[in-house]
Amino acid sequence: MESFSHLLNRVTSAKYKGELSVLGILVANKKSVLASG
């Protein structure tokens, strides 16, 4: 059970990091659009 929760934590943290990076890309795109426009 402990190993399962550890695996789950790793998967959720990886997903969370992925969402954060996607959010960062979207914010960067918005900033560049605002700067160019």
PQR file with spaces between the fields and no chain letter, atoms N, CA, C, O and H, PARSE charges and radii, in Angstrom:
ATOM       1  N    MET     1       0.844   -1.195    0.000 -0.4000 1.5000
ATOM       2  CA   MET     1       0.000    0.000    0.000 -0.0000 2.0000
ATOM       3  C    MET     1       0.883    1.249    0.000  0.5500 1.7000
ATOM       4  O    MET     1       0.583    2.231   -0.679 -0.5500 1.4000
ATOM       5  N    GLU     2       1.964    1.201    0.762 -0.4000 1.5000
ATOM       6  CA   GLU     2       2.861    2.350    0.846 -0.0000 2.0000
ATOM       7  C    GLU     2       3.488    2.644   -0.521  0.5500 1.7000
ATOM       8  O    GLU     2       3.619    3.801   -0.923 -0.5500 1.4000
ATOM       9  H    GLU     2       2.208    0.403    1.313  0.4000 1.0000
ATOM      10  N    SER     3       3.870    1.577   -1.224 -0.4000 1.5000
ATOM      11  CA   SER     3       4.476    1.761   -2.540 -0.0000 2.0000
ATOM      12  C    SER     3       3.453    2.316   -3.533  0.5500 1.7000
ATOM      13  O    SER     3       3.798    3.093   -4.423 -0.5500 1.4000
ATOM      14  H    SER     3       3.763    0.638   -0.897  0.4000 1.0000
ATOM      15  N    PHE     4       2.194    1.911   -3.370 -0.4000 1.5000
ATOM      16  CA   PHE     4       1.142    2.391   -4.266 -0.0000 2.0000
ATOM      17  C    PHE     4       0.926    3.890   -4.069  0.5500 1.7000
ATOM      18  O    PHE     4       0.812    4.629   -5.048 -0.5500 1.4000
ATOM      19  H    PHE     4       1.913    1.280   -2.647  0.4000 1.0000
ATOM      20  N    SER     5       0.870    4.347   -2.824 -0.4000 1.5000
ATOM      21  CA   SER     5       0.677    5.776   -2.545 -0.0000 2.0000
ATOM      22  C    SER     5       1.890    6.566   -3.033  0.5500 1.7000
ATOM      23  O    SER     5       1.757    7.696   -3.502 -0.5500 1.4000
ATOM      24  H    SER     5       0.963    3.747   -2.029  0.4000 1.0000
ATOM      25  N    HIS     6       3.082    5.954   -2.915 -0.4000 1.5000
ATOM      26  CA   HIS     6       4.290    6.619   -3.401 -0.0000 2.0000
ATOM      27  C    HIS     6       4.221    6.783   -4.916  0.5500 1.7000
ATOM      28  O    HIS     6       4.569    7.837   -5.449 -0.5500 1.4000
ATOM      29  H    HIS     6       3.189    5.036   -2.534  0.4000 1.0000
ATOM      30  N    LEU     7       3.778    5.755   -5.594 -0.4000 1.5000
ATOM      31  CA   LEU     7       3.627    5.798   -7.053 -0.0000 2.0000
ATOM      32  C    LEU     7       2.575    6.841   -7.433  0.5500 1.7000
ATOM      33  O    LEU     7       2.764    7.612   -8.373 -0.5500 1.4000
ATOM      34  H    LEU     7       3.496    4.899   -5.161  0.4000 1.0000
ATOM      35  N    LEU     8       1.471    6.856   -6.696 -0.4000 1.5000
ATOM      36  CA   LEU     8       0.399    7.813   -6.955 -0.0000 2.0000
ATOM      37  C    LEU     8       0.904    9.242   -6.766  0.5500 1.7000
ATOM      38  O    LEU     8       0.586   10.126   -7.561 -0.5500 1.4000
ATOM      39  H    LEU     8       1.318    6.229   -5.932  0.4000 1.0000
ATOM      40  N    ASN     9       1.684    9.465   -5.721 -0.4000 1.5000
ATOM      41  CA   ASN     9       2.261   10.787   -5.477 -0.0000 2.0000
ATOM      42  C    ASN     9       3.153   11.202   -6.640  0.5500 1.7000
ATOM      43  O    ASN     9       3.123   12.354   -7.073 -0.5500 1.4000
ATOM      44  H    ASN     9       1.943    8.747   -5.075  0.4000 1.0000
ATOM      45  N    ARG    10       3.948   10.257   -7.144 -0.4000 1.5000
ATOM      46  CA   ARG    10       4.855   10.567   -8.248 -0.0000 2.0000
ATOM      47  C    ARG    10       4.065   10.935   -9.506  0.5500 1.7000
ATOM      48  O    ARG    10       4.417   11.878  -10.214 -0.5500 1.4000
ATOM      49  H    ARG    10       3.972    9.321   -6.792  0.4000 1.0000
ATOM      50  N    VAL    11       2.995   10.182   -9.777 -0.4000 1.5000
ATOM      51  CA   VAL    11       2.171   10.438  -10.962 -0.0000 2.0000
ATOM      52  C    VAL    11       1.463   11.788  -10.849  0.5500 1.7000
ATOM      53  O    VAL    11       1.447   12.567  -11.802 -0.5500 1.4000
ATOM      54  H    VAL    11       2.709    9.416   -9.201  0.4000 1.0000
ATOM      55  N    THR    12       0.885   12.058   -9.693 -0.4000 1.5000
ATOM      56  CA   THR    12       0.155   13.324   -9.519 -0.0000 2.0000
ATOM      57  C    THR    12       1.107   14.502   -9.551  0.5500 1.7000
ATOM      58  O    THR    12       0.763   15.549  -10.099 -0.5500 1.4000
ATOM      59  H    THR    12       0.898   11.426   -8.919  0.4000 1.0000
ATOM      60  N    SER    13       2.300   14.363   -8.977 -0.4000 1.5000
ATOM      61  CA   SER    13       3.256   15.469   -8.991 -0.0000 2.0000
ATOM      62  C    SER    13       3.760   15.705  -10.407  0.5500 1.7000
ATOM      63  O    SER    13       3.988   16.849  -10.801 -0.5500 1.4000
ATOM      64  H    SER    13       2.580   13.513   -8.532  0.4000 1.0000
ATOM      65  N    ALA    14       3.936   14.628  -11.179 -0.4000 1.5000
ATOM      66  CA   ALA    14       4.361   14.769  -12.571 -0.0000 2.0000
ATOM      67  C    ALA    14       3.271   15.464  -13.380  0.5500 1.7000
ATOM      68  O    ALA    14       3.565   16.320  -14.215 -0.5500 1.4000
ATOM      69  H    ALA    14       3.750   13.699  -10.860  0.4000 1.0000
ATOM      70  N    LYS    15       2.026   15.101  -13.137 -0.4000 1.5000
ATOM      71  CA   LYS    15       0.899   15.721  -13.831 -0.0000 2.0000
ATOM      72  C    LYS    15       0.802   17.193  -13.439  0.5500 1.7000
ATOM      73  O    LYS    15       0.552   18.060  -14.276 -0.5500 1.4000
ATOM      74  H    LYS    15       1.787   14.406  -12.459  0.4000 1.0000
ATOM      75  N    TYR    16       1.007   17.459  -12.141 -0.4000 1.5000
ATOM      76  CA   TYR    16       0.937   18.834  -11.643 -0.0000 2.0000
ATOM      77  C    TYR    16       2.028   19.688  -12.277  0.5500 1.7000
ATOM      78  O    TYR    16       1.781   20.824  -12.682 -0.5500 1.4000
ATOM      79  H    TYR    16       1.210   16.755  -11.460  0.4000 1.0000
ATOM      80  N    LYS    17       3.242   19.133  -12.361 -0.4000 1.5000
ATOM      81  CA   LYS    17       4.355   19.850  -12.991 -0.0000 2.0000
ATOM      82  C    LYS    17       4.060   20.095  -14.466  0.5500 1.7000
ATOM      83  O    LYS    17       4.369   21.160  -15.000 -0.5500 1.4000
ATOM      84  H    LYS    17       3.444   18.210  -12.032  0.4000 1.0000
ATOM      85  N    GLY    18       3.464   19.108  -15.116 -0.4000 1.5000
ATOM      86  CA   GLY    18       3.114   19.258  -16.526 -0.0000 2.0000
ATOM      87  C    GLY    18       2.103   20.372  -16.730  0.5500 1.7000
ATOM      88  O    GLY    18       2.221   21.169  -17.660 -0.5500 1.4000
ATOM      89  H    GLY    18       3.213   18.242  -14.682  0.4000 1.0000
ATOM      90  N    GLU    19       1.097   20.421  -15.844 -0.4000 1.5000
ATOM      91  CA   GLU    19       0.088   21.475  -15.948 -0.0000 2.0000
ATOM      92  C    GLU    19       0.711   22.836  -15.681  0.5500 1.7000
ATOM      93  O    GLU    19       0.346   23.826  -16.314 -0.5500 1.4000
ATOM      94  H    GLU    19       1.001   19.773  -15.089  0.4000 1.0000
ATOM      95  N    LEU    20       1.651   22.885  -14.743 -0.4000 1.5000
ATOM      96  CA   LEU    20       2.319   24.156  -14.439 -0.0000 2.0000
ATOM      97  C    LEU    20       3.126   24.632  -15.636  0.5500 1.7000
ATOM      98  O    LEU    20       3.120   25.821  -15.954 -0.5500 1.4000
ATOM      99  H    LEU    20       1.948   22.081  -14.228  0.4000 1.0000
ATOM     100  N    SER    21       3.826   23.712  -16.307 -0.4000 1.5000
ATOM     101  CA   SER    21       4.632   24.097  -17.461 -0.0000 2.0000
ATOM     102  C    SER    21       3.738   24.562  -18.605  0.5500 1.7000
ATOM     103  O    SER    21       4.078   25.512  -19.311 -0.5500 1.4000
ATOM     104  H    SER    21       3.831   22.746  -16.049  0.4000 1.0000
ATOM     105  N    VAL    22       2.596   23.901  -18.794 -0.4000 1.5000
ATOM     106  CA   VAL    22       1.646   24.315  -19.834 -0.0000 2.0000
ATOM     107  C    VAL    22       1.110   25.705  -19.508  0.5500 1.7000
ATOM     108  O    VAL    22       0.981   26.557  -20.387 -0.5500 1.4000
ATOM     109  H    VAL    22       2.320   23.130  -18.222  0.4000 1.0000
ATOM     110  N    LEU    23       0.801   25.920  -18.231 -0.4000 1.5000
ATOM     111  CA   LEU    23       0.302   27.228  -17.792 -0.0000 2.0000
ATOM     112  C    LEU    23       1.366   28.297  -18.027  0.5500 1.7000
ATOM     113  O    LEU    23       1.050   29.404  -18.462 -0.5500 1.4000
ATOM     114  H    LEU    23       0.905   25.228  -17.517  0.4000 1.0000
ATOM     115  N    GLY    24       2.619   27.969  -17.742 -0.4000 1.5000
ATOM     116  CA   GLY    24       3.718   28.906  -17.959 -0.0000 2.0000
ATOM     117  C    GLY    24       3.864   29.256  -19.431  0.5500 1.7000
ATOM     118  O    GLY    24       4.120   30.411  -19.770 -0.5500 1.4000
ATOM     119  H    GLY    24       2.875   27.069  -17.389  0.4000 1.0000
ATOM     120  N    ILE    25       3.704   28.266  -20.313 -0.4000 1.5000
ATOM     121  CA   ILE    25       3.792   28.502  -21.760 -0.0000 2.0000
ATOM     122  C    ILE    25       2.658   29.419  -22.201  0.5500 1.7000
ATOM     123  O    ILE    25       2.880   30.340  -22.987 -0.5500 1.4000
ATOM     124  H    ILE    25       3.496   27.327  -20.037  0.4000 1.0000
ATOM     125  N    LEU    26       1.449   29.179  -21.707 -0.4000 1.5000
ATOM     126  CA   LEU    26       0.303   30.017  -22.066 -0.0000 2.0000
ATOM     127  C    LEU    26       0.516   31.450  -21.603  0.5500 1.7000
ATOM     128  O    LEU    26       0.225   32.389  -22.344 -0.5500 1.4000
ATOM     129  H    LEU    26       1.269   28.431  -21.069  0.4000 1.0000
ATOM     130  N    VAL    27       1.015   31.627  -20.402 -0.4000 1.5000
ATOM     131  CA   VAL    27       1.271   32.970  -19.867 -0.0000 2.0000
ATOM     132  C    VAL    27       2.349   33.665  -20.698  0.5500 1.7000
ATOM     133  O    VAL    27       2.229   34.850  -21.010 -0.5500 1.4000
ATOM     134  H    VAL    27       1.252   30.865  -19.800  0.4000 1.0000
ATOM     135  N    ALA    28       3.394   32.931  -21.054 -0.4000 1.5000
ATOM     136  CA   ALA    28       4.468   33.507  -21.865 -0.0000 2.0000
ATOM     137  C    ALA    28       3.930   33.920  -23.230  0.5500 1.7000
ATOM     138  O    ALA    28       4.291   34.977  -23.748 -0.5500 1.4000
ATOM     139  H    ALA    28       3.492   31.968  -20.801  0.4000 1.0000
ATOM     140  N    ASN    29       3.070   33.094  -23.810 -0.4000 1.5000
ATOM     141  CA   ASN    29       2.471   33.430  -25.107 -0.0000 2.0000
ATOM     142  C    ASN    29       1.626   34.687  -25.009  0.5500 1.7000
ATOM     143  O    ASN    29       1.687   35.551  -25.884 -0.5500 1.4000
ATOM     144  H    ASN    29       2.777   32.236  -23.389  0.4000 1.0000
ATOM     145  N    LYS    30       0.836   34.794  -23.946 -0.4000 1.5000
ATOM     146  CA   LYS    30      -0.004   35.976  -23.752 -0.0000 2.0000
ATOM     147  C    LYS    30       0.849   37.230  -23.607  0.5500 1.7000
ATOM     148  O    LYS    30       0.532   38.277  -24.171 -0.5500 1.4000
ATOM     149  H    LYS    30       0.786   34.093  -23.235  0.4000 1.0000
ATOM     150  N    LYS    31       1.935   37.114  -22.844 -0.4000 1.5000
ATOM     151  CA   LYS    31       2.814   38.262  -22.635 -0.0000 2.0000
ATOM     152  C    LYS    31       3.455   38.690  -23.951  0.5500 1.7000
ATOM     153  O    LYS    31       3.546   39.883  -24.239 -0.5500 1.4000
ATOM     154  H    LYS    31       2.192   36.263  -22.385  0.4000 1.0000
ATOM     155  N    SER    32       3.899   37.724  -24.748 -0.4000 1.5000
ATOM     156  CA   SER    32       4.546   38.059  -26.025 -0.0000 2.0000
ATOM     157  C    SER    32       3.531   38.680  -26.991  0.5500 1.7000
ATOM     158  O    SER    32       3.871   39.584  -27.754 -0.5500 1.4000
ATOM     159  H    SER    32       3.825   36.754  -24.514  0.4000 1.0000
ATOM     160  N    VAL    33       2.281   38.192  -26.956 -0.4000 1.5000
ATOM     161  CA   VAL    33       1.230   38.753  -27.813 -0.0000 2.0000
ATOM     162  C    VAL    33       0.936   40.193  -27.392  0.5500 1.7000
ATOM     163  O    VAL    33       0.793   41.079  -28.234 -0.5500 1.4000
ATOM     164  H    VAL    33       2.005   37.457  -26.337  0.4000 1.0000
ATOM     165  N    LEU    34       0.848   40.412  -26.086 -0.4000 1.5000
ATOM     166  CA   LEU    34       0.590   41.766  -25.584 -0.0000 2.0000
ATOM     167  C    LEU    34       1.751   42.701  -25.924  0.5500 1.7000
ATOM     168  O    LEU    34       1.543   43.866  -26.265 -0.5500 1.4000
ATOM     169  H    LEU    34       0.965   39.692  -25.402  0.4000 1.0000
ATOM     170  N    ALA    35       2.964   42.184  -25.828 -0.4000 1.5000
ATOM     171  CA   ALA    35       4.138   43.005  -26.111 -0.0000 2.0000
ATOM     172  C    ALA    35       4.214   43.365  -27.598  0.5500 1.7000
ATOM     173  O    ALA    35       4.574   44.487  -27.954 -0.5500 1.4000
ATOM     174  H    ALA    35       3.133   41.238  -25.551  0.4000 1.0000
ATOM     175  N    SER    36       3.872   42.402  -28.463 -0.4000 1.5000
ATOM     176  CA   SER    36       3.955   42.651  -29.910 -0.0000 2.0000
ATOM     177  C    SER    36       2.769   43.475  -30.383  0.5500 1.7000
ATOM     178  O    SER    36       2.900   44.285  -31.301 -0.5500 1.4000
ATOM     179  H    SER    36       3.580   41.490  -28.174  0.4000 1.0000
ATOM     180  N    GLY    37       1.600   43.271  -29.754 -0.4000 1.5000
ATOM     181  CA   GLY    37       0.402   43.971  -30.182 -0.0000 2.0000
ATOM     182  C    GLY    37       0.283   45.312  -29.501  0.5500 1.7000
ATOM     183  O    GLY    37      -0.675   46.045  -29.744 -0.5500 1.4000
ATOM     184  H    GLY    37       1.495   42.613  -29.008  0.4000 1.0000
